Amino acid sequence: MTQRVIIDRGAGIAVWRQIAEWVRAEVASGTFEQGSRLPTETEIAERFGVNRHTVRRAIAALTAEGILRADQGRGTFVTAQPVSYPITARTRFSEIITSQSREPGGSLIGSAVEEADALLAGWLEVPVGTLLLRLDTLSVVDGVPLMVGAAWVEQARFPNLLRDYAETNSLTAALKRGGVEDYTRKETRISAELVDADDARLLEVALGTPVLIMESVNLDPDGRRIQYGRARVAAERIQIVVPN
């Protein structure tokens, strides 16, 4: 942000509009990448030799158009194109993302062994008190966080799932190592709530931002329930598709 950009004050175009067009062009050219943080108002103001109020008006206009988004306390970001996410019998995160020429990624952020309460027992059709392994993960697209997820499986059936996931970074691959060659989605339930502080930090969104809650259960080839998942998804970064 050191090179001064010349404003044409005799062009009959408001200064803030010229700044907005410059930002728009930088986004279109990829100089400001999708999901990236915009330079601060002060930096842009210095580059154009204007005051911050003029820059703020340009940013407000682009935010209203959906080109930029403001996260309170974090700055202004280039809005990433939402991920098109079809819900089918074979929903696979990595396959969905790579099919759109985008880069999937993720990491294991926690794990625990816990007894199934009535809710988990109902989803997995196991007795209350059954020992379950929970994997907590963070999934990203093009380096931008998309969802924080938790997956539960029976520990007795998949005793090495934690190790297998850590080695493969893929639930599908880890389940395959555990003897499940393929699985299908029985159902997905989607609701919404406001993000809490922990997920706001992981998803890199402002506190109170809407998130989608996606609950799902998967079946092995014999129709047995093998995994229940609950994902919290940044709503502005995803578009759910339900094929006919």
C-alpha positions in Angstrom: 0.0 0.0 0.0 2.9 2.4 -0.7 2.2 3.5 -4.3 -0.2 6.5 -4.5 -3.2 6.1 -6.8 -4.2 9.3 -8.6 -7.8 10.5 -8.1 -9.2 12.3 -11.1 -11.1 15.1 -9.4 -12.2 16.6 -12.7 -13.8 13.5 -14.0 -17.3 14.3 -12.7 -17.2 11.0 -10.7 -17.3 11.2 -6.9 -14.1 10.3 -5.2 -15.6 7.5 -3.2 -17.0 6.0 -6.4 -13.5 6.0 -7.9 -12.1 4.2 -4.8 -15.0 1.7 -5.0 -14.2 1.0 -8.7 -10.5 0.5 -7.8 -11.4 -2.0 -5.1 -13.8 -3.8 -7.5 -11.1 -4.0 -10.1 -8.6 -5.4 -7.6 -11.1 -8.1 -6.6 -11.9 -8.9 -10.2 -8.2 -9.3 -11.1 -7.5 -11.5 -8.1 -5.1 -9.0 -6.4 -7.6 -9.1 -3.5 -8.4 -12.8 -3.3 -11.7 -14.2 -2.2 -11.8 -14.5 1.5 -8.8 -12.2 2.0 -8.7 -9.3 4.3 -8.9 -5.9 2.7 -6.2 -3.2 3.6 -7.4 -1.0 6.4 -9.3 2.2 5.8 -6.2 4.2 6.9 -4.0 2.3 4.4 -6.4 2.9 1.5 -6.9 6.5 2.5 -3.1 7.1 2.5 -2.9 5.4 -0.9 -5.5 7.7 -2.4 -4.6 10.8 -0.4 -8.2 11.1 1.0 -9.8 11.0 4.4 -11.1 7.8 6.0 -14.7 8.9 5.7 -14.4 8.8 1.9 -12.9 5.3 2.0 -15.6 4.2 4.5 -18.4 5.3 2.1 -16.8 3.3 -0.7 -16.5 0.2 1.5 -20.1 0.6 2.7 -21.3 0.6 -0.9 -19.3 -2.5 -1.9 -20.5 -4.2 1.3 -24.1 -3.5 0.4 -23.4 -5.1 -3.1 -22.1 -8.2 -1.4 -18.6 -7.7 -2.8 -17.1 -7.1 0.7 -18.2 -8.2 4.2 -17.3 -6.5 7.5 -16.5 -8.5 10.6 -16.7 -6.3 13.7 -13.3 -6.2 15.4 -11.5 -8.1 12.6 -11.7 -5.9 9.5 -13.2 -6.0 6.0 -12.9 -9.1 3.8 -13.5 -9.9 0.2 -16.6 -12.1 0.0 -15.9 -15.6 -1.1 -18.2 -17.3 -3.6 -20.3 -19.7 -1.5 -19.6 -23.4 -1.8 -22.4 -25.3 -3.7 -23.0 -28.2 -1.4 -25.3 -31.0 -2.7 -26.9 -33.3 -0.1 -27.2 -36.7 -1.6 -26.9 -40.4 -0.6 -23.1 -40.1 -1.1 -22.2 -36.8 0.4 -18.4 -36.5 0.5 -16.8 -33.2 1.5 -13.5 -33.5 -0.5 -15.3 -34.8 -3.6 -17.8 -31.9 -3.5 -15.1 -29.3 -3.1 -12.7 -30.6 -5.7 -15.5 -31.0 -8.2 -15.8 -27.2 -8.1 -12.0 -26.7 -8.8 -11.5 -25.5 -5.2 -9.1 -26.8 -2.6 -10.5 -28.8 0.4 -8.6 -29.0 3.6 -9.1 -29.7 7.3 -7.7 -30.7 10.6 -8.5 -32.7 13.7 -9.0 -30.2 16.5 -10.1 -32.6 19.3 -11.3 -36.0 20.3 -12.9 -37.7 23.3 -14.5 -41.0 24.4 -17.9 -40.5 25.9 -21.0 -42.5 26.9 -23.9 -42.2 24.6 -26.7 -40.1 26.1 -30.3 -40.6 25.0 -29.9 -38.3 22.0 -26.8 -39.9 20.6 -28.1 -43.4 21.4 -31.2 -42.6 19.3 -29.2 -41.3 16.3 -26.9 -44.4 16.3 -29.5 -46.9 17.5 -27.3 -48.1 20.3 -28.0 -48.6 24.1 -27.6 -45.5 26.3 -24.2 -45.7 27.9 -22.4 -47.2 24.8 -18.9 -45.9 24.6 -18.5 -43.6 21.6 -15.5 -41.9 20.0 -16.0 -38.3 19.1 -13.8 -36.6 16.5 -13.9 -32.8 16.3 -12.7 -31.3 13.0 -12.4 -28.0 11.2 -13.0 -28.1 7.4 -11.7 -25.3 5.1 -12.1 -24.4 1.4 -9.3 -22.5 -0.3 -7.9 -21.9 3.2 -11.1 -20.3 4.5 -12.9 -22.1 7.3 -16.3 -23.5 6.3 -17.5 -25.8 9.0 -16.7 -27.1 12.5 -17.9 -30.7 12.9 -18.2 -33.4 15.4 -18.6 -37.1 14.4 -19.5 -40.0 16.7 -18.9 -43.7 16.1 -19.0 -46.8 18.3 -15.6 -47.1 19.9 -15.8 -50.9 20.0 -16.4 -51.2 16.2 -13.8 -48.6 15.3 -11.1 -48.8 17.9 -8.4 -47.3 15.7 -10.5 -44.6 14.0 -8.7 -41.7 15.8 -5.3 -43.0 14.6 -6.6 -43.7 11.1 -8.1 -40.2 10.8 -5.0 -38.6 12.0 -3.0 -40.5 9.3 -5.4 -39.9 6.4 -7.2 -36.7 7.4 -10.3 -38.2 5.9 -13.3 -39.8 7.7 -14.1 -41.8 4.6 -10.6 -43.2 4.4 -10.6 -43.9 8.2 -13.9 -45.8 8.0 -12.5 -47.8 5.1 -9.6 -48.8 7.2 -12.1 -49.9 9.8 -13.8 -52.2 7.4 -16.5 -50.0 5.9 -15.8 -49.9 2.2 -18.6 -47.6 1.4 -21.4 -45.8 3.3 -24.6 -43.8 2.4 -26.4 -40.9 4.0 -29.6 -41.9 5.6 -30.8 -38.4 6.4 -29.7 -34.8 6.9 -31.4 -32.3 9.1 -30.7 -28.6 8.8 -31.4 -25.8 11.2 -29.9 -22.5 12.1 -28.6 -20.6 15.2 -26.2 -17.8 16.0 -22.5 -18.8 16.4 -21.0 -19.0 19.8 -17.7 -17.6 20.9 -15.7 -20.8 20.3 -17.0 -21.5 16.8 -16.7 -17.8 15.9 -13.0 -18.0 16.6 -12.6 -21.2 14.6 -14.8 -20.1 11.7 -13.2 -16.6 11.7 -16.6 -14.9 11.8 -18.1 -12.2 14.0 -19.9 -13.3 17.2 -23.6 -13.7 16.5 -23.1 -14.6 12.8 -25.7 -17.1 11.6 -24.5 -20.7 11.2 -26.3 -23.7 9.8 -26.5 -26.8 11.9 -26.3 -29.9 9.8 -27.1 -33.2 11.6 -26.6 -36.4 9.6 -26.4 -40.2 10.0 -24.6 -42.6 7.7 -25.2 -46.3 7.1 -22.9 -49.1 6.1 -23.8 -51.4 3.2 -25.8 -53.6 5.6 -28.0 -50.7 6.6 -26.4 -50.3 10.1 -25.9 -46.9 11.5 -22.2 -46.2 11.8 -21.7 -42.5 12.3 -23.7 -39.5 13.5 -22.4 -36.0 12.6 -23.2 -32.5 13.7 -21.6 -29.7 11.7 -21.8 -25.9 12.3 -21.4 -24.2 9.0 -20.7 -20.5 8.2 -24.0 -19.8 6.5 -22.7 -17.0 4.2 -20.1 -19.4 2.8 -22.3 -22.3 1.6 -25.3 -22.9 -0.6 -27.2 -26.1 0.1 -28.4 -28.0 -3.0 -31.1 -30.6 -2.8 -31.1 -32.5 -6.1 -34.5 -33.7 -7.4 
